[in-house]
Amino acid sequence: MRKQYDRFDLESAIQTVWNTKDDLELITQQMVDGPEPMTEDELANVMIGLSELHDIRCKKLFSVFETMLREKSFTDTGYSSVVLGEPSVKDEIPPKK
């Protein structure tokens, strides 16, 4: 059974992908200011692991996005003015008489 996703799931997946930046900053801090310098092997292992983790995060994000597209979660939600700061399509088109 597929999970139904909403815009909050999508936002959460996007935030999770951004964690990669924090991970890179932490690795850099360890390299520069750590009590013991990382060996080339240690650094390579950390970077390979981070690359794999980032790939998993991106696949999850794309899966949420793809599922929401398939479920037509983005059609006429009325959220565009709140989420994007722009008027939604239904706000721009005058009602028919």
GIRA-V444948 format. One record per backbone hydrogen bond with DSSP energy under -1.0 kcal/mol. CO is the residue of the C=O (numbers start at 0). NH is the residue of the N-H. Records with the same first field share a line. If there is no record, write none. Layout:
CO->NH ; NH
This chain:
5->9
6->10
7->11
8->12
9->13
10->14
11->15
12->16
13->17
16->19
17->20
18->22
19->23
20->24
21->25
22->26
23->27
24->28
25->29
26->30
27->31
28->32
29->33
38->42
39->43
40->44
41->45
42->46
43->47
44->48
45->49
46->50
47->51
48->52
49->53
50->54
51->55
52->56
53->57
54->58
55->59
56->60
57->61
58->62
59->63
60->64
61->65
62->66
63->67
64->68
65->69
66->70
67->72
68->71
71->74
78->82
79->83
87->91
88->92
